[in-house]
Amino acid sequence: MADKREYRTEELAGQAGITVRTLRFYRERKLLAPPRREGRIAWYDDHHLARLRTIAALLERGHTLTGIAELADALDHGRDVADLIGVGGPTEEEPIRLTPEELAARFEGQVTPENLAAALELGYLGTDGDEIVHISRRLLDVSSALVREGIPLAEVLAAGARVRAHADALADLFTTLILRHATESDLPRLRPLARSVVEAELSLALDRRLRKGTEGTDGTEGTEGASGEA
């Protein structure tokens, strides 16, 4: 395994394409973690370099230094990847790793400290060094697709919290049903059946909702007040 590389101040600034003065300014703004000190010499490592490149990318996307500092603080205080996915990891959902700038590109202009904190609180995001880990590639793709359709990320996350509560209730219902007639060891094998029931019922519910919307707009079915009664 290669030794961890370290940089003096001037070398790190050169690698990041900034001046030493800018590097020190970022340190004063607490955008960078403190370096390792050896006497009067400050030693930086690849984590500092990655953070500087992230700052540059976010500045190019229109984020302010204040906003970047708030984002960095939220990430630095978020749960790490071990807490996020547990020792065994998820059995079906595939986690995905992103840099902060890649996350910003997915949700153009909407990766705010508030939205980041909400995603961390939901358990969608965790951190692993300089990388962000999303618990589910599928959820990330759906969330970014909804945002591209014009739905604010804050509302997508709020909906996700409500869905989480319903999903937990459905998981409890299924688990209780199975354990009444089988053992806990049967749960992984029967898990796909629970998912299929939920997917089918949601599909049918959407059908009913779409029909209701159509009936309300074509005038063929009764809406409020359609019968003429007070």
N, C-alpha and C positions, 0 to 999 in steps of 0.2 A: 504494500500500500504506500502511495506517495506521501511524503511529509507535507504537512499543511504549509502553504506558502504564506510568508509575511512580507509586508511592505513598510518602508519608512514613509513619512508624510509626503515628501516630494515624489516618490515613486508611485504611491497610491493615486495622487492627484494626476500624474501623467497617464496612468492606466485608465483612469476614469474620464480623461479629457477635460479636466477642470483645472483651475488655478489653486495653489496652496491657500490663498486667501479665501476662496470659495469653500474649500474643504473645511477650514477652520470656522467659517460662518455656519456651515451645516452642523458642525459639532456644537457650537454655541446654541443653535436652535434645537438641539437634542434630536436631530434627524439621524444621527449615527450613534451607535453604542461607543462607550469610551474605549480607547485603544489599550493594548497591554503595554505597560511601561517598564523599561529597563534602564534605570537611572534617569537620565534626561531624554532618552530616546523613546518615542512613541512608535509602537509596532501595530500595524493594521493587518487584517487577514482577508481572505476571499469573501467572507460575509460582509465586511465593510464595502468591498468593491461591488458586490451584487446590490447592496442597498443604494450606492451612488448611481449605479446604472438604472435602477428602478426610479430614483428621484428624477433623473434626466428624462426618462420615458414618460413619466407622469406630468412633468412640466411641459413636455411637447404636446400632451393631450389637453392642456389648458388648466390643470390643477394648480392651485396656489401652494406656496410653501407652507402656509398655515394649515391648509387642507391635508397636505401630504404628512405633516407632523401629526395631525389627529388620526389619520389612517394608520400611520406607523405605530402610534401608541395603542390603538385598538388591536392591531395584530400582535404587538409585543405582549399584550395582556390577555390575548385569547387563549383558548384551550389548545394544547398541542395535539399532534396527530394520534398519539397513543390514547389519549382520553377520548378522542373523537370516534375512532373505529374500534377500540378495544383490542385485546390481545389477539383474538382470533380473526378479527376483521369481519366485514359483512359477508353473508353467504351468497347473495345474489347481486347486490349493487356494486358497481365498479368505481372505486375512488379515482379522482383525477387530480393531478398536480398542476399548479399554475404559478407563474410569477405574479406579483402584484400588478405589473403592467398588462399581462395577459388577461387578468380578471377585469381590469379597467376597460380593455378593448371589447370584452364580451358585453359589458353594460355601459356603453358609451355615455359618460357624463353623469352616471347614476351611482357610482361607487363612492358614496358619501360615508362619513364616519357613522351616521345614524343607521344607514342600511347595512354597513359592515357589522356593526354591533348586533343588529337584529339577526343577521345570518349566523354570526358566532353563537348567539344565544339559542337559536333554533338547533344548532349542532350541524348546520350545513357545512360550515367551514372550520378548519383547524390550521395550525401552523406547524411546519417542520423546517426549522432553520429559516432560510430566506424564501422558502416556498410556501404557498398556500395549498391546502388539500381540501377539495370538495368531496363530501361523503358519497356522492352519486353523480356519475357522468350523465345519467338519464335526467336527473332533476336539474342539473346545470344546463343541459341542452334545452329542456322545456322552459326553464325560467328565462333564459336569454331569448328564446323564440317569442315568448309572451311580451318581453320588453320591446323587441323589434316590431311587434304589432301595435305598439303605442301604449301598452299598459305600464304605468310607473312601477319601478322595482319595489318601492315601499309597499304598494298594494299587492304585488305578487308575494312578497314575504309575509304580509299579514294573512293572505289567503292560505299560505303554506302552514302557518301556525294553526289555523282552524282545521285544515285537512289533517294535520298531525293529531289533533285531539280525536277526530272521528276515526282515524286509522288505528290509534291506540285502543279505542273502544271495540273496533272490529276484531283486532288481534286478540283482545281479552275474550270476546265472545267465542271466537273459533277455538282458542286454547281450552276454554272451559268445556265446550262441547266435546272436543276430542278426549280430554282427560276423564270425562264421565264414562267413556266406553273403551278407552285404550290407555297406553302409557306415554310418558313424556318422550320416550325414544321414538315414538311413531310421529311426533310432530314434524321433524324435518321432511319425512317422506310424504306427509299429507299436506305440507305447506302449499304446494302448487294448486291444490284443490281450492284452498281458501282464496288464493289470489284470483283464480278463475271465476269464482262466485262473485267477488267484489267487482272485477272488471265487467262481467256480464250485467250485473245489477246497475252499475254506473252507466253503461251503454244504454240500457233500457230506460233509466231515469232521464238521460239526455234526450232520448227519443220522445219521451212524454213531455219534457220541457219544450222541445222544439215544436211539437204538435200544438201545445198550449199557446205558444207564441204565434203560430200561424193562424190558429182559430181566432185569436184576439185581434188579428189585423185584417182578415178577409170578410168579417162581418157575418159569417155563417153560424157562429156559435155564440151563446150568450156571454156577455161580459157584464160588468157591474152596471146595473140599471137597464139592461137590455130588455127585461120583461115589461118594463114600463111601470112596475109597482114601486110604491114609495118605500 
